[in-house]
Amino acid sequence: INAEYMGYQFQEEEMENSPQRPRTIDEAWGSFWRVIPLISRFIIISCSSVYVFGFFFPASLGYLTNIPNETVGNVQLWRIFTAPFVQRGFFSLLFQLVFFISSAKYCERTMGTVRYLMLFVLSNLLIQVLYCIFSIIFSAISVNAMKSPMDGLLQLLMTGLVVECNVNPNVLQPYPFLPSPIKSKYYPWVVFGILLLFTFFDFLPLLAGIAVGYMHVWKLFDWAYNFTNERVMQCEDNCIFTLLKRREGFVNSMEAEDNTASSGENMPVYDRGSGAPSQGFVPPQQPPSKAEHFRGQGRQISSESDHPSAPIPNPAPSINPRPARPISKLVEELEKKRVEEKKSAPVSLLDVDNLKVNPPAEKKEQQTTLNN
């Protein structure tokens, strides 16, 4: 055992002293890809594939973006579903995917794949429809409003930012690009103003994303994706989800990290009266217990000069512990007790202490003693 322990200890010290081998690109990519759930993987692959396809065939992207003049005027409704996966440039693709992966990975693992897919489809559908409505309204001011395309995941990022900042809307928090802390509920509008400088005042897509974010905060369309666990389990056993369950990265309703949050019970709800969010699930409060009067006697801690009339209670009697005896005396007492017990014990036919049989002359006397 000592040899095995020494060998194990030597091997452990050798591993600690040896330089750590750097991970290869395949190992780093494998560890990164394994933690991303199924729908988030699909969005990443779709955006990257559309970008590569548009790099070689740029004219084809004009049939995938959401242009209200084509979507509404020519009834090309597929643009509503393909617009989020279209990226116009490499830096735009990199920027949007970096921020989207961090939030999408957490949401899907918390909500489950079925609920997250419903939420993604619903949010994208509302954003695209609102953008078309805003374009029709602003077409009376600008003719180019109906011809301006909308694509990418930036609008969905604005939706998630609004929901996150309205969890605690009145809390002062420091944010980047700002010299002093502001209330959390105002930060989406600060980002909205900053992004206008980079999008050349194309504010309608961002405005549609912010509007959908407040719809989620107010739970206007909560019924469309906030299913119970039983309903989600039924969906997982039907339709296309039976095939998706076999794929790696699928998060079912029972494997979700937070079933309470995934069912939408703790999603922030905007309280129109106070301007603060109230939780959708409020645990029942127990009625306050009635206070009972103290029936004993209290002891006042003060000096006699402050309260001369206060009675001084009698001190509690001290309990003197039994003095400890030395171990040597305890050993002697135990030895005496053992000797007395041995003398009072009945004599056996076999003397175990001496390991020999008693002489025959004493058998009769011992038999009489045993009978007695």
C-alpha positions in Angstrom: 0.0 0.0 0.0 2.8 2.4 0.8 4.5 1.6 -2.4 1.3 2.3 -4.4 0.8 5.5 -2.5 4.3 6.6 -3.1 4.0 5.8 -6.8 0.7 7.7 -7.0 2.2 10.7 -5.2 5.3 10.7 -7.4 3.0 10.6 -10.5 0.9 13.4 -9.2 4.0 15.6 -8.4 5.4 14.8 -11.9 2.1 16.0 -13.5 2.2 19.2 -11.4 5.7 20.0 -12.3 5.3 19.1 -16.0 4.3 22.0 -18.3 0.6 22.0 -19.3 0.0 20.9 -22.9 -1.8 23.6 -24.9 -5.1 22.5 -26.4 -5.4 22.1 -30.1 -7.9 24.0 -32.2 -10.1 20.9 -32.5 -10.2 20.4 -28.7 -11.0 24.0 -28.0 -13.7 24.1 -30.7 -15.1 20.8 -29.4 -15.4 22.0 -25.8 -17.0 25.3 -27.0 -19.5 23.5 -29.3 -20.6 20.9 -26.8 -22.0 23.5 -24.3 -24.2 25.1 -27.0 -27.8 23.7 -27.2 -29.5 22.6 -30.3 -31.5 25.6 -31.5 -28.6 28.0 -30.8 -26.4 25.7 -33.0 -29.0 25.9 -35.7 -29.0 29.7 -35.6 -25.2 29.9 -35.7 -24.9 27.5 -38.6 -27.7 29.2 -40.5 -26.3 32.7 -40.2 -22.8 31.5 -41.1 -24.1 29.5 -44.1 -26.2 32.3 -45.5 -23.2 34.7 -45.1 -20.9 32.3 -47.1 -23.6 31.8 -49.7 -24.1 35.5 -50.0 -20.4 36.1 -50.3 -20.3 34.1 -53.6 -23.8 35.1 -54.7 -24.5 38.6 -53.3 -27.6 39.1 -55.5 -29.4 36.2 -53.8 -29.5 38.1 -50.4 -32.0 40.5 -51.9 -34.6 37.7 -51.9 -34.1 36.8 -48.2 -34.1 40.2 -46.4 -37.4 41.7 -45.2 -38.2 44.6 -47.6 -41.7 45.8 -46.8 -42.4 46.8 -50.4 -41.7 43.2 -51.5 -43.0 41.4 -48.3 -46.3 43.2 -48.2 -46.7 44.5 -51.8 -45.8 41.3 -53.6 -46.8 38.9 -50.7 -43.3 37.4 -50.4 -44.0 36.2 -46.8 -40.9 33.9 -46.6 -38.8 37.0 -46.1 -40.2 37.2 -42.5 -38.6 33.9 -41.6 -35.3 34.3 -43.5 -34.4 37.8 -42.6 -32.8 37.1 -39.2 -30.3 34.7 -40.8 -29.0 37.3 -43.3 -25.8 39.1 -42.5 -24.4 41.8 -44.8 -20.7 41.8 -43.6 -18.2 39.7 -41.7 -17.9 42.1 -38.7 -21.6 42.4 -38.5 -21.9 38.6 -38.4 -19.1 38.3 -35.7 -20.5 41.1 -33.5 -24.1 39.8 -33.5 -23.2 36.1 -33.0 -20.8 36.9 -30.1 -23.5 38.7 -28.2 -26.3 36.4 -29.3 -24.6 33.1 -28.3 -24.0 34.3 -24.7 -27.7 35.0 -24.2 -29.2 32.3 -26.3 -27.2 29.5 -24.7 -28.4 30.5 -21.2 -32.0 31.0 -22.3 -32.3 27.6 -24.0 -30.7 25.7 -21.2 -33.0 27.4 -18.7 -36.2 27.2 -20.7 -35.7 24.0 -22.7 -35.5 23.6 -26.4 -39.2 23.6 -27.1 -40.0 26.7 -25.2 -37.0 28.5 -26.6 -37.9 27.6 -30.2 -41.4 29.0 -29.6 -40.0 32.1 -28.1 -37.5 32.7 -30.9 -40.1 32.2 -33.7 -42.7 34.4 -31.9 -40.2 37.2 -31.2 -38.9 37.2 -34.8 -42.4 37.1 -36.2 -43.5 40.1 -34.1 -40.4 42.1 -35.0 -40.8 41.5 -38.7 -44.6 42.3 -38.7 -44.1 45.5 -36.6 -41.3 46.6 -38.9 -43.7 46.3 -41.9 -46.3 48.2 -40.0 -43.9 51.0 -39.0 -42.7 51.2 -42.6 -46.2 51.6 -43.9 -46.8 54.4 -41.3 -43.6 56.3 -42.0 -44.0 55.9 -45.8 -46.2 59.0 -45.6 -43.1 60.9 -44.5 -40.3 59.1 -46.5 -40.8 57.1 -49.7 -37.7 55.0 -48.9 -39.3 53.6 -45.7 -41.0 50.8 -47.7 -37.7 50.0 -49.6 -35.4 49.8 -46.6 -34.3 46.2 -45.9 -34.1 44.7 -42.4 -32.0 41.6 -41.5 -29.8 40.2 -38.8 -30.1 39.4 -35.1 -29.6 42.9 -33.8 -33.4 43.4 -33.3 -33.6 40.2 -31.2 -30.6 41.4 -29.1 -32.5 44.6 -28.4 -35.6 42.6 -27.3 -33.5 40.6 -24.9 -31.8 43.7 -23.5 -35.2 45.3 -22.8 -36.4 42.2 -20.9 -33.1 42.0 -18.9 -33.1 45.6 -17.9 -36.7 45.6 -16.7 -36.0 42.8 -14.1 -34.9 45.5 -11.7 -35.8 48.7 -13.6 -35.1 51.3 -10.8 -31.7 50.0 -9.7 -28.8 52.3 -10.5 -26.1 50.4 -12.3 -22.9 51.4 -14.2 -22.9 50.7 -17.9 -20.3 51.0 -20.6 -20.2 54.2 -22.6 -21.7 56.1 -19.7 -19.8 58.3 -17.2 -22.3 57.8 -14.3 -24.7 55.0 -13.3 -28.3 55.2 -14.5 -31.5 53.3 -13.9 -31.6 50.0 -15.6 -34.9 50.7 -17.5 -33.3 53.6 -19.4 -30.3 51.7 -20.7 -32.0 50.2 -23.8 -32.8 53.7 -25.0 -29.2 54.7 -24.5 -28.1 51.8 -26.6 -30.8 52.8 -29.1 -29.3 56.3 -29.5 -25.8 54.9 -29.8 -26.7 52.4 -32.5 -28.4 55.1 -34.5 -25.0 56.6 -35.2 -23.8 53.3 -36.7 -27.0 52.4 -38.6 -27.2 55.8 -40.3 -30.5 56.7 -38.6 -32.3 53.5 -39.7 -34.2 53.4 -36.4 -37.3 51.4 -37.4 -35.8 47.9 -37.0 -34.4 48.8 -33.6 -37.7 50.4 -32.6 -39.5 47.2 -33.5 -37.1 45.1 -31.4 -37.6 47.4 -28.3 -41.4 47.3 -28.8 -41.4 43.5 -28.8 -39.2 43.5 -25.7 -41.8 45.5 -23.8 -44.5 43.1 -25.0 -42.6 40.3 -23.3 -42.1 42.3 -20.2 -45.9 43.0 -20.0 -46.6 39.3 -20.9 -48.9 40.2 -23.8 -48.0 37.1 -25.7 -47.0 34.8 -22.9 -49.7 32.3 -23.9 -47.9 31.6 -27.1 -44.8 29.9 -25.6 -45.3 29.7 -21.9 -46.6 26.1 -21.7 -46.8 23.9 -18.7 -44.3 21.1 -18.4 -47.0 18.5 -19.3 -47.8 20.4 -22.5 -44.2 20.7 -23.4 -43.7 16.9 -22.8 -46.5 16.2 -25.2 -44.9 18.4 -27.8 -41.6 16.7 -27.3 -43.3 13.3 -28.1 -45.0 14.6 -31.3 -44.3 16.3 -34.6 -40.7 17.2 -35.5 -39.5 17.2 -31.9 -39.4 13.4 -31.8 -36.5 13.7 -34.4 -34.9 16.6 -32.6 -34.8 14.7 -29.3 -32.3 12.3 -30.8 -29.9 15.0 -31.7 -27.1 16.1 -29.4 -27.8 19.3 -27.5 -31.6 18.9 -27.2 -32.7 20.2 -23.8 -36.0 18.7 -22.7 -38.3 20.1 -20.1 -37.1 17.8 -17.3 -33.4 18.6 -18.0 -33.9 22.4 -18.0 -31.8 24.0 -15.3 -34.6 26.1 -13.9 -38.1 24.7 -14.4 -39.7 27.5 -12.5 -38.0 30.1 -14.7 -38.5 28.1 -17.8 -42.3 27.9 -17.3 -42.3 31.7 -17.2 -43.5 32.1 -13.7 -40.6 34.3 -12.6 -40.4 36.3 -15.8 -40.6 40.0 -15.0 -44.0 41.6 -15.4 -44.2 45.4 -15.7 -46.4 47.0 -13.0 -48.1 49.9 -14.7 -48.9 51.5 -11.4 -45.5 51.7 -9.7 -43.3 51.4 -12.7 -41.5 48.4 -11.1 -41.6 44.8 -12.1 -43.7 42.3 -10.1 -43.0 38.6 -10.2 -45.5 36.5 -12.0 -45.3 33.9 -9.3 -45.8 35.3 -5.8 -45.6 32.6 -3.0 -48.6 32.7 -0.6 -47.8 34.7 2.5 -48.5 33.2 5.9 -50.7 35.2 8.2 -48.8 37.0 10.9 -48.8 35.1 14.2 -50.3 36.8 17.2 -47.7 38.0 19.8 -47.8 36.3 23.1 -47.2 38.2 26.3 -44.1 37.2 28.4 -45.3 35.7 31.7 -42.0 35.2 33.4 -39.8 37.6 35.2 -37.3 39.8 33.4 -33.9 40.9 34.6 -32.9 44.5 34.2 -29.3 45.2 33.3 -28.5 48.6 34.8 -26.8 50.2 37.8 -28.5 50.9 41.1 -28.0 54.7 40.7 -30.1 54.7 37.5 -32.9 52.6 39.0 -32.6 52.5 42.8 -36.0 51.0 43.2 -35.3 48.1 40.9 -35.0 44.8 42.9 -31.8 43.0 42.6 -32.5 39.3 42.0 -30.7 36.7 43.9 -27.8 35.2 42.0 -28.4 31.7 40.8 -26.8 29.0 43.1 -23.5 27.9 41.7 -23.2 24.2 40.9 -19.9 22.8 42.0 -18.8 20.1 39.7 -17.6 16.8 41.0 -13.9 16.9 41.4 -12.0 14.8 38.9 -10.2 11.8 40.2 -6.7 10.8 39.0 -6.5 8.0 36.5 -4.3 5.9 38.8 -7.1 5.7 41.4 -9.6 4.8 38.7 -7.4 2.0 37.5 -7.0 0.6 41.0 -10.8 0.7 41.6 -11.4 -1.1 38.4 -8.8 -3.8 39.3 -10.4 -4.3 42.7 -13.8 -4.6 41.2 -12.6 -7.2 38.7 -11.0 -9.3 41.4 -14.2 -9.3 43.5 -16.3 -10.3 40.5 -13.9 -13.1 39.8 -14.1 -14.4 43.4 -17.9 -14.3 43.4 -18.3 -16.1 40.1 -19.2 -19.8 40.1 -16.2 -22.2 39.7 -16.1 -23.8 36.2 -15.0 -27.3 35.5 -12.4 -26.0 33.1 -10.0 -23.5 34.4 -9.5 -21.3 31.4 -6.9 -19.1 33.1 -4.5 -21.9 33.7 -5.6 -24.0 30.6 -5.8 -27.3 32.6 -8.5 -29.5 33.9 -9.2 -29.4 37.7 -8.1 -32.4 39.7 -10.7 -35.2 40.2 -10.8 -34.6 44.0 -12.3 -31.2 43.5 -15.0 -32.3 41.0 -17.4 -33.4 43.6 -17.1 -30.1 45.5 -17.5 -28.1 42.4 -20.5 -30.1 41.3 -22.2 -29.4 44.6 -21.5 -25.7 44.2 -23.0 -25.7 40.7 -26.1 -27.5 41.9 -26.5 -25.0 44.7 
